[in-house]
């Protein structure tokens, strides 16, 4: 499962950051997940909960913020956000000359440690 390896690397980053700051317990990990990243939030939560046992993140919660897909169309010069997890053409003019600049991210946004 894709989400297990993602949860694993998120956990490693969080643990490293926590230790780097001289902290011992991770309370909350907040991540931003783009809707176009292909990550299922429920599956990621499940994987995180399974992997955090016996780590310093044992009592941590994972908060997921979903980022909508956003892009810019060079045909009509419009910026757009898409309600779906994918974009097939510019919602304004139907052109395929668009670039997505948001929606693929998968980052730790905030880390609450103690
Ligand atoms: Zn357009």
Boltz pocket constraint, residues with backbone or C-beta under 6 A from the ligand:
constraints:
  - pocket:
      binder: B
      contacts: [[A, 73], [A, 74], [A, 75], [A, 76], [A, 77], [A, 78], [A, 90], [A, 91], [A, 92], [A, 93], [A, 94], [A, 95]]
      max_distance: 6.0
